[in-house]
Amino acid sequence: IASSLVANNLFLHGPNAFSNINYATISNNIFYGSSPFVPIASTILYQNNVSFQCANNTFTTGPNITRINNLEDVDPQFVNYPGGGVVFSDLHDYNLAAGSPGITTGSDGSDRGVYGGFGTIFNMRGEPPISEVTAVTITSPTTVPSGGTLTITVTSKRVH
Protein backbone atom coordinates (compact mmCIF):
# COMPACT_ATOMS: atom_id res chain seq x y z
CA ILE A 1 0.00 0.00 0.00
CA ALA A 2 1.42 3.37 -1.00
CA SER A 3 1.68 6.00 1.71
CA SER A 4 2.63 9.64 2.03
CA LEU A 5 4.04 11.80 4.80
CA VAL A 6 2.73 15.34 5.12
CA ALA A 7 4.85 16.89 7.87
CA ASN A 8 5.70 20.31 9.30
CA ASN A 9 3.66 22.43 6.92
CA LEU A 10 1.56 25.54 7.32
CA PHE A 11 -1.83 25.53 5.59
CA LEU A 12 -3.28 29.06 5.37
CA HIS A 13 -6.48 30.48 3.95
CA GLY A 14 -8.73 27.50 3.05
CA PRO A 15 -11.37 26.36 2.68
CA ASN A 16 -9.67 22.91 2.89
CA ALA A 17 -6.03 21.88 2.99
CA PHE A 18 -6.81 18.67 1.07
CA SER A 19 -9.39 17.90 -1.59
CA ASN A 20 -8.63 14.18 -1.55
CA ILE A 21 -5.92 12.31 0.34
CA ASN A 22 -5.58 8.69 1.40
CA TYR A 23 -2.94 6.42 2.98
CA ALA A 24 -1.06 9.27 4.63
CA THR A 25 0.52 10.32 7.90
CA ILE A 26 -0.31 13.96 8.56
CA SER A 27 2.04 15.09 11.29
CA ASN A 28 3.18 18.32 13.00
CA ASN A 29 1.26 20.65 10.66
CA ILE A 30 -0.56 23.88 11.44
CA PHE A 31 -3.93 24.39 9.75
CA TYR A 32 -4.72 28.10 10.12
CA GLY A 33 -7.90 29.01 8.24
CA SER A 34 -7.60 25.91 6.03
CA SER A 35 -9.57 22.92 7.32
CA PRO A 36 -7.76 19.64 8.02
CA PHE A 37 -10.80 17.67 6.78
CA VAL A 38 -10.12 14.44 4.85
CA PRO A 39 -12.69 12.02 3.36
CA ILE A 40 -14.19 9.78 6.07
CA ALA A 41 -13.21 6.63 4.13
CA SER A 42 -9.50 7.60 4.12
CA THR A 43 -6.73 5.71 5.88
CA ILE A 44 -4.98 8.49 7.78
CA LEU A 45 -2.80 8.97 10.85
CA TYR A 46 -3.24 12.52 12.20
CA GLN A 47 -0.64 13.25 14.85
CA ASN A 48 0.48 16.40 16.66
CA ASN A 49 -1.28 18.89 14.35
CA VAL A 50 -2.92 22.21 15.22
CA SER A 51 -6.06 23.72 13.69
CA PHE A 52 -7.23 27.30 14.22
CA GLN A 53 -9.72 29.71 12.63
CA CYS A 54 -10.84 27.09 10.10
CA ALA A 55 -14.45 26.76 8.91
CA ASN A 56 -14.09 23.21 10.33
CA ASN A 57 -11.31 22.81 12.94
CA THR A 58 -12.14 19.14 13.55
CA PHE A 59 -9.71 16.40 12.54
CA THR A 60 -11.87 13.88 10.69
CA THR A 61 -13.08 10.74 12.46
CA GLY A 62 -13.47 7.51 10.47
CA PRO A 63 -12.96 3.76 10.73
CA ASN A 64 -9.37 3.95 9.41
CA ILE A 65 -8.45 7.35 10.79
CA THR A 66 -6.23 7.54 13.87
CA ARG A 67 -5.98 10.84 15.75
CA ILE A 68 -3.16 11.39 18.27
CA ASN A 69 -2.35 14.56 20.22
CA ASN A 70 -3.96 17.09 17.85
CA LEU A 71 -5.04 20.53 19.04
CA GLU A 72 -8.39 21.68 17.63
CA ASP A 73 -9.27 25.38 17.54
CA VAL A 74 -6.08 26.35 19.40
CA ASP A 75 -4.09 29.46 18.45
CA PRO A 76 -0.54 28.40 17.46
CA GLN A 77 0.67 31.91 18.43
CA PHE A 78 2.87 32.98 15.54
CA VAL A 79 5.35 35.79 16.19
CA ASN A 80 3.74 37.94 13.46
CA TYR A 81 0.66 36.87 11.50
CA PRO A 82 -2.51 38.99 11.39
CA GLY A 83 -4.85 35.98 10.94
CA GLY A 84 -8.35 36.47 9.61
CA GLY A 85 -7.78 34.66 6.31
CA VAL A 86 -4.69 36.64 5.30
CA VAL A 87 -2.59 34.78 2.72
CA PHE A 88 1.10 33.88 3.05
CA SER A 89 3.62 36.72 2.98
CA ASP A 90 7.34 36.73 3.63
CA LEU A 91 6.69 39.87 5.70
CA HIS A 92 5.03 37.65 8.34
CA ASP A 93 6.98 35.69 10.93
CA TYR A 94 5.65 32.12 11.27
CA ASN A 95 7.99 31.21 14.13
CA LEU A 96 6.08 30.19 17.24
CA ALA A 97 6.04 32.83 19.99
CA ALA A 98 7.13 32.05 23.54
CA GLY A 99 4.31 30.15 25.26
CA SER A 100 2.95 28.65 22.03
CA PRO A 101 1.40 25.20 22.53
CA GLY A 102 3.33 24.07 19.42
CA ILE A 103 6.84 24.59 20.82
CA THR A 104 8.66 21.23 21.22
CA THR A 105 5.34 19.34 21.06
CA GLY A 106 5.71 17.81 17.60
CA SER A 107 5.72 14.02 17.29
CA ASP A 108 9.54 14.14 17.04
CA GLY A 109 9.99 16.57 19.95
CA SER A 110 10.59 19.57 17.68
CA ASP A 111 8.16 22.42 17.01
CA ARG A 112 4.94 21.96 15.11
CA GLY A 113 4.80 23.88 11.82
CA VAL A 114 7.45 24.88 9.30
CA TYR A 115 10.24 25.55 11.80
CA GLY A 116 10.20 22.02 13.26
CA GLY A 117 11.10 18.53 12.04
CA PHE A 118 13.87 16.99 9.95
CA GLY A 119 16.58 19.35 11.27
CA THR A 120 16.36 21.73 8.31
CA ILE A 121 16.06 25.49 8.59
CA PHE A 122 12.92 26.78 6.88
CA ASN A 123 13.64 29.50 4.34
CA MET A 124 10.78 31.92 3.58
CA ARG A 125 11.80 32.23 -0.08
CA GLY A 126 12.05 28.49 -0.72
CA GLU A 127 15.74 28.54 -1.59
CA PRO A 128 17.75 25.45 -0.63
CA PRO A 129 20.52 25.83 1.94
CA ILE A 130 23.75 26.67 0.13
CA SER A 131 27.20 26.44 1.68
CA GLU A 132 30.14 28.64 0.76
CA VAL A 133 33.61 27.14 1.21
CA THR A 134 35.63 29.66 3.23
CA ALA A 135 38.89 27.74 3.75
CA VAL A 136 40.70 24.59 2.67
CA THR A 137 43.63 23.49 4.81
CA ILE A 138 45.97 20.54 4.25
CA THR A 139 46.55 19.20 7.76
CA SER A 140 48.90 16.35 6.93
CA PRO A 141 52.29 16.55 5.23
CA THR A 142 52.02 18.14 1.78
CA THR A 143 53.96 15.27 0.28
CA VAL A 144 52.20 11.91 0.51
CA PRO A 145 53.52 8.62 -0.90
CA SER A 146 51.38 6.66 -3.37
CA GLY A 147 48.57 4.95 -1.46
CA GLY A 148 49.13 7.28 1.53
CA THR A 149 46.59 9.49 3.24
CA LEU A 150 46.16 13.19 2.67
CA THR A 151 44.10 14.94 5.34
CA ILE A 152 42.23 18.08 4.30
CA THR A 153 40.00 20.30 6.46
CA VAL A 154 37.25 22.20 4.64
CA THR A 155 35.48 25.07 6.40
CA SER A 156 32.22 26.47 5.13
CA LYS A 157 29.36 28.74 6.14
CA ARG A 158 25.73 28.79 5.18
CA VAL A 159 25.05 31.58 2.71
CA HIS A 160 21.25 31.42 3.01
C-alpha positions in Angstrom: 0.0 0.0 0.0 1.4 3.4 -1.0 1.7 6.0 1.7 2.6 9.6 2.0 4.0 11.8 4.8 2.7 15.3 5.1 4.8 16.9 7.9 5.7 20.3 9.3 3.7 22.4 6.9 1.6 25.5 7.3 -1.8 25.5 5.6 -3.3 29.1 5.4 -6.5 30.5 4.0 -8.7 27.5 3.0 -11.4 26.4 2.7 -9.7 22.9 2.9 -6.0 21.9 3.0 -6.8 18.7 1.1 -9.4 17.9 -1.6 -8.6 14.2 -1.6 -5.9 12.3 0.3 -5.6 8.7 1.4 -2.9 6.4 3.0 -1.1 9.3 4.6 0.5 10.3 7.9 -0.3 14.0 8.6 2.0 15.1 11.3 3.2 18.3 13.0 1.3 20.7 10.7 -0.6 23.9 11.4 -3.9 24.4 9.7 -4.7 28.1 10.1 -7.9 29.0 8.2 -7.6 25.9 6.0 -9.6 22.9 7.3 -7.8 19.6 8.0 -10.8 17.7 6.8 -10.1 14.4 4.8 -12.7 12.0 3.4 -14.2 9.8 6.1 -13.2 6.6 4.1 -9.5 7.6 4.1 -6.7 5.7 5.9 -5.0 8.5 7.8 -2.8 9.0 10.9 -3.2 12.5 12.2 -0.6 13.3 14.9 0.5 16.4 16.7 -1.3 18.9 14.4 -2.9 22.2 15.2 -6.1 23.7 13.7 -7.2 27.3 14.2 -9.7 29.7 12.6 -10.8 27.1 10.1 -14.4 26.8 8.9 -14.1 23.2 10.3 -11.3 22.8 12.9 -12.1 19.1 13.6 -9.7 16.4 12.5 -11.9 13.9 10.7 -13.1 10.7 12.5 -13.5 7.5 10.5 -13.0 3.8 10.7 -9.4 3.9 9.4 -8.4 7.4 10.8 -6.2 7.5 13.9 -6.0 10.8 15.8 -3.2 11.4 18.3 -2.3 14.6 20.2 -4.0 17.1 17.9 -5.0 20.5 19.0 -8.4 21.7 17.6 -9.3 25.4 17.5 -6.1 26.4 19.4 -4.1 29.5 18.4 -0.5 28.4 17.5 0.7 31.9 18.4 2.9 33.0 15.5 5.3 35.8 16.2 3.7 37.9 13.5 0.7 36.9 11.5 -2.5 39.0 11.4 -4.9 36.0 10.9 -8.4 36.5 9.6 -7.8 34.7 6.3 -4.7 36.6 5.3 -2.6 34.8 2.7 1.1 33.9 3.1 3.6 36.7 3.0 7.3 36.7 3.6 6.7 39.9 5.7 5.0 37.7 8.3 7.0 35.7 10.9 5.7 32.1 11.3 8.0 31.2 14.1 6.1 30.2 17.2 6.0 32.8 20.0 7.1 32.1 23.5 4.3 30.2 25.3 2.9 28.7 22.0 1.4 25.2 22.5 3.3 24.1 19.4 6.8 24.6 20.8 8.7 21.2 21.2 5.3 19.3 21.1 5.7 17.8 17.6 5.7 14.0 17.3 9.5 14.1 17.0 10.0 16.6 20.0 10.6 19.6 17.7 8.2 22.4 17.0 4.9 22.0 15.1 4.8 23.9 11.8 7.5 24.9 9.3 10.2 25.5 11.8 10.2 22.0 13.3 11.1 18.5 12.0 13.9 17.0 9.9 16.6 19.4 11.3 16.4 21.7 8.3 16.1 25.5 8.6 12.9 26.8 6.9 13.6 29.5 4.3 10.8 31.9 3.6 11.8 32.2 -0.1 12.1 28.5 -0.7 15.7 28.5 -1.6 17.8 25.5 -0.6 20.5 25.8 1.9 23.8 26.7 0.1 27.2 26.4 1.7 30.1 28.6 0.8 33.6 27.1 1.2 35.6 29.7 3.2 38.9 27.7 3.8 40.7 24.6 2.7 43.6 23.5 4.8 46.0 20.5 4.2 46.5 19.2 7.8 48.9 16.4 6.9 52.3 16.6 5.2 52.0 18.1 1.8 54.0 15.3 0.3 52.2 11.9 0.5 53.5 8.6 -0.9 51.4 6.7 -3.4 48.6 5.0 -1.5 49.1 7.3 1.5 46.6 9.5 3.2 46.2 13.2 2.7 44.1 14.9 5.3 42.2 18.1 4.3 40.0 20.3 6.5 37.3 22.2 4.6 35.5 25.1 6.4 32.2 26.5 5.1 29.4 28.7 6.1 25.7 28.8 5.2 25.1 31.6 2.7 21.3 31.4 3.0 
